[in-house]
Amino acid sequence: MRRYNSIDLIAASLATAALWAACVSYDPTGPHAAAINGTFSAQLITVLQNAGAPRQDTSLLTVTLRDSLYRGRFWGFYRFTDGDSGLVAGTLFPHGRIETSHFGPWPPLAHVDHIGFLYPLCSFDRLGPVYVVNGDVQGDTLRLGATTTVPCSEVATSFEFRLLGIRER
């Protein structure tokens, strides 16, 4: 029968502690992304296109975002010049990639009153599946975009959402 001396026990304890620390400190979401804090002056371009002529509208808004200090998550709000406002929330990943899970109440874009007022013949509550609005932040520039379909007068119509914002502060 082998006897363990104190050096063997200390070495085994240190190895176990090192393995435990490595497992506990591993973050599967990767490194923390830079903060997204700021107010962005933004321009939203929306395009509806069906068999007829396409319709493009441009709207001005501000988007204010704050970092939650937890794994790149952020939250904030948008406000259009007509006063419509709502929640914006999502995740900022390394290298500036964004997934916006909320632009208005969930699902994103389906319940933004400003867009509904622009296109009263469209049923945005039946917007095609948009679960995340993708985009990026590079320096002081915020970009978000999505393409889907929406029924307008009961006809499936292509809908594009393109937001470009410049950080003010």
N, C-alpha and C positions, 0 to 999 in steps of 0.2 A: 504494500500500500504506500502510495506516495504522500509525502508530507508537503504541505504548502507553506512556504516561508512568507514573511511579511512583505517582502518585495513583490512576490507573485500576486498577493492579494491587492496590494496598492496598484500595481500595473493593471490588473483586471478591473478594479474599481474605476480607474481613470479612463480606460477604454470604454467601459459601459457609459460613463458620464459623457464622454465625447460623442458617442453614438446617439445618446438621448438628446443632447443639445443640437446636434445636426438635424435630427428629425423634427424637433419642436420649432426650430428657427426657419424651416423651409416654408416659403410662401408660394403656393402653386400659381398665384396670379402674377408672379414675377416682380420686378422692382417697382417701387412706388413711382408714379408719374409726377411730373412737375405740376404745380398748382395752376388752375385755370382761372383764378380770381380776376374779375374785371367786369366792366360795363362795355358792351359792344354796340356801336351804332350800326344797324343792319338794314339791308335791303332784301326783301323777299320777292322772288320772281316765281309766279305760279303760271302754269300752262295747261289748258284743257284742249284736247284734240280728239275729234271724232271724224266721221266721214266728211263733215263740212269744214269750214275754215277754222284754224286754230285760234284760240283766244289766249292772249298773254296779259297778265296784270303784274304791276310792280307796287309793292307796299313798303312803307318805312316803319321800322320798329326799333326798340332797344331790347337787348338781351343782357341780363345781369346774372352772372354765375359766381358761385362760391365753392371752393374745394371743401369737402367734408373731412379731409385728413384721414380717410380710410380707403385704402386700396384704389385710389384714383377716382373715387366717386365724387360727383358734384351735383349741385342743385341750384336753383335760382328761379327766375321768372322772365317772361317776355311781356312787352307792352307795345301794342300798335298805336299809331297816332289817333285812331278813333276811340281809344280807351280800353279796348279788349286786352285782357291780360290773363296769364295762366302760368302753370308750373312748367319748368324745364328741369330735367334730371337725367343723369346718365353716368357713363364711366369714361374717363380719359386714360388711355393706355400709353406706354412709352412710345416715343417718336411722334406724338401728337394725334394718333388715331382716336376717334370718338365714336361711341355708341350711345345715342340719345334714346332712352327708354320712354321718356315722357316729354311731349311737346303739347301741352294741354293735358286734359285728363286722358288716362290710358284707354284705348290704344292711341299711340301718337297720331296727331293731325286730325283724327276723326271728330273731335269736339272743339275745334278752334272756331269761335264765333265769327271772327273777322273773315276767315276763308268761306264760311257758310254764307255770309252776307254778300260776298263777291259773286257767288254762284248759287243763287236761290233755287234754281231748277235742279240742282244736284243733291243727292242724298249722302252727305259725308258720314253719317252714322253707318252707312253700308260701304264705306271705303274698303278697297281691296286690302289684303293682309299686309299691314306695315307694323311690324313688331319692334323695329328699331330704325331710327333715322341715323344713317351713317354720316360721318364727316371727319374733319380734322381741325387742329389748331396748329398753325405754324407762325411763330413769332406773335404778332398782334392781330393775326387774321383768323377768323372763325369761318368755316364752311360746313354747311349741312345740306344733305340732299336725299330725295327719295322719289321713286317713280312707281306708280301703281295705277289702278283703275277705280273709277267712281261712277255709279249710275246717274246719268243726267237725263231727265225726261224718259226714264226707263231704258236708256241706251248706254251700254258700257262705253265709257269715255276714258282715254288716257289722261292721267293727272301727274304733272311734274311739280316738285317742290324744291326750290333752290334758294338757300339763304347764304348771304355773304355779309360778314360783320367785321368791323375794324375796332379794336380796343381803344376806348377813350381814356380810361383810367383804371 
